[in-house]
């Protein structure tokens, strides 16, 4: 009986220690969460400063880590995707909805690059990139404001050799875009060519 009582006592003692540790861990976790919430700006600023000061060191570390843990990372990534399918789909959908202008601008750029229709002096121009993004953003705003689908249209169509340039873009309704097809008059072509030449000559060297 004494031996059974001893085992009983040890079991209870072990259970009590586990419960105490669980309570401690829970309290510590809650404290850390509250601390991060209270000082999130300071923490973000510290992390940003640390990253800026140690960019090369961090990059070198992750390069080595990724090279030596390829299989582990692949397995973890696959497991994460399987466990979070719905969340990933929702996140991607939300990101697309919030950045439609970027996706549409990138899609047009890919097609234009494939056809070699982006003027060379504009391929890496940050100002031109912003003008393109703003044009696509305007089409989305007009669609939302009017309830009528609007498209960004190349006045001189890419299929006819028109340049992918902000000066060759217009925002029109989807109906107007489908109605015009790939048609363009010679006067419009001539105006766009002259405007592009003028735009190029006015750029600072």
Secondary structure, 3 states (H helix, E strand, C coil): CHHHHHHHHHHHHHHHHHHHHHHHHHHHHHHHHHHHHHCHHHHHHHHHHHHHHCHHHHHHHHHHHHHHCHHHHHHHHHHHHHHCHHHHHHHHHHHHHHCHHHHHHHHHHHHHHHCCCCCHHHCCCHHHHHHHHHHHHHHHHHHHHHCCCEEEEECCCHHHCCCCCHHHEEEEEHHHHHHHCCCCCHHHHHHHHHHHHHHHHHCCC
